Amino acid sequence: MCYVVAHMSATVGVRELRQNLSRYIERVKEGEALVVTERGREVARLVPSGPTADRYGELAQRFGATVPVARLQDIAARREGPGAPAGTTDAYLAETRRERG
């Protein structure tokens, strides 16, 4: 399995990709990562395969890490923080807010 983390990716709609697939495949072969969108929402990523892509999977396996399956911002937004330690003012305020809400 190949994984690549791309910092900046070009965006292409599904219809445009379908109509000009060969051109976009050439861009990916040259090393560019593409974000595929449908109605403005990201649905897939096309990333180059090869030695660079394989290194991420190998490193994850070697160190027992996981490889993100979504954008890190989206994953972070779904996670809840550890919360405040018991007995602190922050914990008390959070508890009273939960009781009201």
N, C-alpha and C positions, 0 to 999 in steps of 0.2 A: 504494500500500500504506500502511496506517495503523498507527502504533505509539503506544502510550501506556504510560508508566511509572506504575503506581499504587502508592502507598505502603501503603495499607490497603485491602483488598478484602473484601467479604462473600463467604462461601462458600455454595454451593448444590449439592446432589447432583443427579445426572442425572435421577433419578426425579422429584424435587420440581420441577426445572426443566421437565421435560416436562409435568407435570400443571398447572403454573401459568405457562406460558411468557409469556402476555400481561402478567402482573403483573411478571415479571422484565424483560421488554423495556422496559416503562415506566420501571423503575428505572434501566436503562442509558441510556435517552433523557434522563433527568434528570441524568446525569453520573456515576452510580455504576459502578464496575468490579466485576464478579463473577468469582469463581474457581469453575469447575465441577469437581466431584469425582465419581469413580466408585469405590466401595468405599474411600473415604477418601484416594484418591490424586488429585492435581490432573491433569486431562486437558485443560482448556481455560480460556480467559479470555474473557469478554465485556466489551468496553470501548466507550465511546461513540466514534462517529466524528464527524468535523466538523473545524472549523478548528484546535482544540487538538491533536487526534490527528495531523492532517496535518503540523503543525510539526515533530514528531520525525522523521518520514521525510524531510522537506525538509532539516532540519539535518544529518542523517546523510549524505544525498546530497551536500550542499554541502561538507561538510568531509571527505568520504571515510571516514566512520566506519561502523561496523556497529551494528546494533540487536540487542540480546539476543533470543534465541529461547527462552530458558528463564530461570528465576529465577537472579539473579546469584550467590546462595549455592551453587546446584547447579553452576554453571559453574566457580566458583572452587574447589570441592571436587575437581573432575575435573582441574584443572590442576596440574602439578608446578611447584614453585618453581625458580628458576634454579640453586639449589645453591650451595655454597661455592666461592670461588675456589681454584684449584689451589695446593697448597703451604701451606694453612692447616690448623690443627688440626681444624677442623670438616670439611674435605674428607677428611682422614685417617680421622677417626672414622666418617664416612659410608661410606667405602670398606671399612673393616674390618667394619662391620656388614653390608654387602652380602655380603661373603665368607662370613660365618657363617650368614646367612639363606638 
